């Protein structure tokens, strides 16, 4: 009665995202974060020229954005989803066997 058993279906939600799609998603996230950093620089320049109330607070936020966003952008751009158990990291490497050259002289030297 083993023929009656059907194999378990593969759920599409369990499928891994294609590497190209994942890379594209990370690139877009990086560009967005670096664009926000550029906006912080522009906003800081505008704030200095207009001198609004609480200038120090606003400039502090802009500087924090300009300093922290590149670091976070690189961390998140290099972030990948964790590998599943049993997933291969790379090609399996077989041990290399080195063939030694055959000895030239087949004589045996005795101590006698």
C-alpha positions in Angstrom: 0.0 0.0 0.0 3.0 2.3 -0.3 1.9 3.4 -3.8 -1.1 5.2 -2.3 1.1 7.6 -0.4 1.6 11.0 -2.1 4.7 13.0 -1.6 4.4 16.0 0.6 3.8 19.1 -1.5 6.4 21.8 -1.6 5.1 25.1 -0.3 6.1 28.1 -2.3 6.3 30.1 0.9 9.2 27.9 1.9 11.1 28.7 -1.3 14.1 30.9 -0.9 14.2 34.2 -2.6 16.4 34.3 -5.7 19.8 35.8 -5.1 19.2 38.4 -7.8 16.0 39.5 -6.2 17.6 39.6 -2.7 20.5 41.6 -4.0 18.2 44.1 -5.7 16.2 44.5 -2.6 19.3 45.2 -0.5 20.6 47.7 -3.2 17.3 49.6 -3.1 17.4 49.8 0.7 21.0 51.1 0.6 20.1 53.8 -1.9 17.1 54.9 0.1 19.1 55.2 3.3 21.9 57.1 1.6 19.3 59.5 0.1 18.0 60.1 3.5 21.5 60.9 4.6 21.9 63.4 1.8 18.6 65.0 2.9 19.9 65.3 6.4 22.9 67.2 5.0 20.7 69.6 3.0 18.3 70.0 6.0 21.3 70.9 8.2 22.5 73.5 5.7 19.0 75.0 5.5 18.7 75.0 9.3 22.1 76.8 9.7 21.0 79.5 7.3 17.5 80.1 8.8 18.5 79.7 12.5 15.1 78.4 13.8 14.3 77.8 17.5 16.0 74.8 19.0 18.7 74.9 16.4 21.0 72.7 18.4 18.5 69.9 18.7 17.7 70.0 15.0 21.4 70.1 14.0 22.1 67.2 16.4 19.4 65.1 14.7 20.8 65.9 11.3 24.4 65.1 12.3 23.3 61.9 13.9 21.5 60.9 10.7 24.6 61.8 8.6 26.9 59.8 10.9 24.7 56.8 11.7 22.9 56.2 8.4 26.0 55.2 6.3 26.9 52.7 9.0 23.4 51.2 9.2 23.1 51.2 5.4 26.3 49.1 5.0 25.2 46.7 7.8 21.8 46.3 6.3 23.1 46.0 2.7 25.3 43.1 3.7 22.6 41.4 5.7 21.3 38.2 4.3 18.6 35.9 5.5 20.0 33.1 7.8 20.7 29.8 6.1 18.5 26.9 6.8 19.8 23.9 8.5 21.4 21.6 6.0 21.8 24.3 3.4 25.1 24.1 1.5 27.4 27.1 2.0 29.4 26.5 -1.2 30.8 23.8 -3.4 31.9 20.7 -1.6 35.7 20.4 -1.7 37.2 17.1 -2.0 40.6 16.5 -0.4 43.5 16.9 -2.8 45.8 13.9 -3.3 49.3 14.7 -4.3 51.1 12.1 -6.3 54.7 11.8 -5.3 57.2 11.1 -8.0 58.4 7.5 -8.3 61.9 7.0 -6.8 64.6 6.9 -9.5 66.7 4.2 -7.9 65.0 1.0 -6.7 68.1 -0.3 -4.9 67.8 -1.3 -1.3 70.8 -0.5 0.9 71.6 -2.9 3.7 73.7 -2.1 6.7 75.8 -5.3 6.2 
